[in-house]
Amino acid sequence: MNFDINTVIGEMLAAIKGSVNKDWKEVKTASEQFLERDKNRLEMIAALRISGELMREDFESRLADQKKIIEAELNALAVISKALAQNAANAAIDVLEKAVIVAIKAAL
Amino acid sequence: MKKQLLYPILLIAIISVFFINSCKVALIPGYDASILSQIETTSKQVDKFYLSMLETTTPENNGRKFELFANEYVNIEVELNSLLTKNKIKPLNENSTRICEITLELWQKYKEEHKTKNTLSNGLIILNRQSFNDLFYSMQVAEKGKDMVRDSPK
């Protein structure tokens, strides 16, 4: 059976790299969007506090809410990261699977 | 002799193909177009709720008393509860579930604030609208993330 594990590992790594490069743009775009939105909300809260529309207690409460919104955004990024990891892992497994199939066919 | 050795090796190789195939990694649930559609509908409902409040009412003369908006608060909360339940029952879906929990939690908090003060300033309407807009965006990003999966595990 013709099965060179070093070649297969090399191809698996290349598949992982290719998959991550392809998806990385999505993570970057979403992160930039989230940061821009966070900045806008924080500016609004600061303006409301300065104008006196938000009292100190309400201001602190709103700041605590911002932490939760950022947590939600991080959860959304986690989904993209998991998709990226899933794609990369499965691309590597596909390479391994194909290499084993080729080796079986050659042996038959 | 050589043939006798080849058969067990082949058997192991065939078993490994099946094993590798069944070992596909799954970290997130599959993309659900119906959930994305419900997120968009609820997002529009919330946006319309705050925009109408801002554009068609004023805080003067009890124009923004809670009672006038109570029904719509309930309608939106029902949609948010539904989204939370739909996300909760899916395996591997803790991230989307958490986003929904935070959204529902803040919706209930701001509803209570409105109820207690029995009015809402323009500034807070704008801030609430923006906050929910961003939370729904997070839900959409998460759902679209699931659509990025190229080869779903068999």
Interface residues (C-beta under 8 A of the other chain):
Chain A: M1 S19 D23 E26 A30 Q33 F34 R37 D38 N40 R41 M44 I45 A47 L48 S51 E53 L54 R62 D65 K68 I69 E71 A72 E73 N75 A76 L77 A78 V79 I80 K82 A83 L84 A85 Q86 N87 A89 N90 A91 I93 D94 L96 E97 V100 I101 A103 I104 A107 L108
Chain B: L6 I9 L10 A13 I14 S16 V17 I20 N21 C23 K24 V25 A26 L27 I28 N95 S96 R98 I99 I102 T103 E105 L106 K109 S121 G123 L124 I126 L127 Q130 S131 D134 L135 Y137 S138 M139 V141 A142 G145 K146 M148 V149 R150 D151 P153
